[in-house]
C-alpha cells in the first residue's frame, strides 16, 4: 500500500513538473512571435507603461515631420534599474527612426542590449545638451544603416536617443526633451 502511494505521489509530481514546463513555454510564445527578447515587456501606450512601471516616461516637445506618432512600440527591460524604450518609426519607413531609452530605477545606466543593440562604433564626440555633457556616437548597425546615439545623465536617469536621421535633428529633439524637464 505504501509503495502505491509513493508511486502515486511521484506520478503527480511528474505531471505537475511537465505542466509547469509547458506553461513556461506557452508564456514565451508571444515574445517569440513578436521578436521580443527575454525579460522585455511590451506596452500598448506610453500611459500603460508609466502606470505599470510607476514612473513618468520623458518625451521631447519637438518632433520632426519625418516621425510618425504615436510610437510603434513601448518596451521595458525588467532588469534593475528598469529601462524603458519608446520606438518611433519614420513616416515613410516602418523601421525605428527614433528610439528614446531612459533608465528609471534610481541610477543612470546605459540601455541594455535587448533594447538598444550596439553596433560598430565609427566616431565618438562630446557635445552639450542644454548645460549637460553628452556623448554623441556615430555607429553602423548590423543592417548597415548609419545611426547616431546621444546619451547623457539627468539626475538619476540616463537618457539615450538613437536616430537614423540627421545629427542636427537629434540635437533639437534632445534639447527639447531636456527643456521639458527643467
N, C-alpha and C positions, 0 to 999 in steps of 0.2 A: 504494500500500500504506500509506504514512504517513497519507494523508487518511482512509482507512478506519479506521485505529487511533485517530486523533484523534476521529472521529465516534463510534466505539465507546466511548471514554472519556467523551465529552460525554454520550452517552445514559446511561451507567452513573451518572454524577454527577447527572443529572436524575432518574433513578429513585430514587437514594438520597435526594436532596433532598425528593422527593414523599413517600417513606416516612417521613422524619423529621417532616415537617409532619403527616402522617396519624397518626403515633404520638403526637405532641404533642396533637393534637385529641382522640384517644381517651383520653389521660391526663386531660383536663379533663372528660370525660363524667360521672364520679361526682360531681365537685364541682358541676357544673351541676344534676344530678338532685337533690342534697341541698340546694341553695341555699347552698353554701359559697363564700365569696369567694376569689379567687386568693390563694395564699400561706398559707391557713389549712388546718391538718391536723386531722382528727377522730380521736379515740381511743375505744376501746370502754370503757375504765375509767380511773379515776384512776391505778391502778397502771401500766397500759400507758403513759400519758402520762409519768409520773415516770421510768419505765425509758427511754423514748425521748428525753426531754428532759434526762435526767441531773440532775434537781433534784426536791426534795420539794415537792409542792403542799400549801400550808397549808389546812386545813379547820377550821371552827369546831367547838367542842364542843356548842354549843347549836343545836338545830334546832326551830323551832316545829312544832306538829302540822299546820299548814297546808301543809307542804312534803312532797314525795314523795322517797324515797331508794330506789335510787341515782340519781345525776344522769342527766338525759335525754341529756346530751351534754357531752363534754370536748373543747375545741378549743385550738389553739395557733397563734399567728401567728409565722411563722418570722423576721420582721424582727428585727434586733438592737436591744435585747435581746429575747429571746423572751418573749412574754406568753401565759399560759395563762388560759382561761376555763372555769369549771365552771358549767354551766347546770342549775338545779334547778327543775322545774315545781311547780305547786301540786297539792294532792291532788284538787281539783275543777276544775282548769283546766290544760290541756296546755301553755299558754304559760309562758314563764320567769317564775317568781315570785321567784327569787333568782339573781343571776349574781355569781360571785366571780371577779374578774380579779386577776392578780398578775404583775408583771414579774419575770422570773427571771434576767436576764442581767447582774447586777452593778451596775446603776444603776437608780434608780426612775424609771419613765416612765409616763405616762398610757396607758390601754389604747388600742390602735388602733381606728379607726372600724370596721374589719372585724369586730372582736369586740364592741364596745360602741358602737353608733351614738349620736351625740349627738342631743339634742332641743332644744326651745325652753326655755331656762333661765327659770324663774319666780322662783326665790329662791336665794340662797347665804348660808350662815351658817357660822361657825366653831364646832366642838364639840371635846370631848376623847374619845379612845378610849383608855382607861387613862390614861396620862400623856402620850400623844402628841396633838399638834394634828392635827385632821382638818377636812376641808371637807365639809359636807353641802349637796347641791344638789337642789332640787326642780325637776323638769323635766317637760315634756309631750312624749311620744313621738309619732312620726308617726301611730300608730294612735289617738291621742287620750288614751291612758292617762296618768295622772299617776304618775311614778316618782320614786324617791329614790336618789341616788348618794352614797356615803360613801367618801372617799378619804383615805389617809394613808400616810406612808412609815415603814417599819420597816427600818432599816439600808439595805441595797441593794435592797429591794423596795418597790414601790408597790402597795398593796392598794386595790382599788376594789370595793365591793359595791353592787349595784343591786337594788332590790326594788320590787315592785308592792304590797307590804304596808305596814303602818303603820311610822312612823319609830321608835317605841319598840322594835318587834321588830328592826328593823335595828340599832339601837344595842346591843341584847342580843347579837345574832349577832356583831357586830364586837368587842364586849368579850370574848366567849368565844374568838374567833379570836386576839385579842391575848394573852389569858391563856394559851392553849395553846402559845404560842411563848416565853413568859417562862421 
